[in-house]
Amino acid sequence: MLKAFKLFWKNYFNFKGVSKRAEYWWMALINAVILAVFILGFGGIGIITAAASGKSFEGFGIGALIGIVLAIIYSIAAIIPGISLVFRRYRDAGVTPWWLLVTAVLPALIQASDFYDKYAWLRTVVFIIGVINFIILVLPSKNKD
């Protein structure tokens, strides 16, 4: 787990090579835990502080705000290494990273369009593309070395 975390930050701009399934999924878990700690942890501290002081959740706002700001800063810092990790994971699964245009960029463009909320079939297309992306990410390594 710590190895995956170190590799995630060490390979910040590394879009070549491969990343094994374990490396990808450990980082998915670690990132989820870090973001949950920032958001829920600081929000929880705010609730406890507000309850202990007897004030009606006035302290909650600053605790939650700090957690959200930290989560945003961490998320921004993790964008590039996250993309490079997915690039390497696709390559390890034997799929060209160009598929990211279909599995990541296309759904983002569809969701940003005015048509996404109007047509249920577009939501279905985005869901199916998400399932395809998930399948690619769980595929075993193509080269068993």
Buried (B, 14 or more C-beta within 10 A) or exposed (E): EEEBBEBBEEBEEBBEEBBBBEBBBBBBEBBEEBBEBBBEBBBBBBBEBBEEEEEEEEBBEBBBEBBBEBBEEBBEEBEEBBBBBBBBBBBBBEBEBEBBEEBBEBBEEBEEEEEBEEEEEBEEBBEEBEEBBEEBBEBEBEEEE
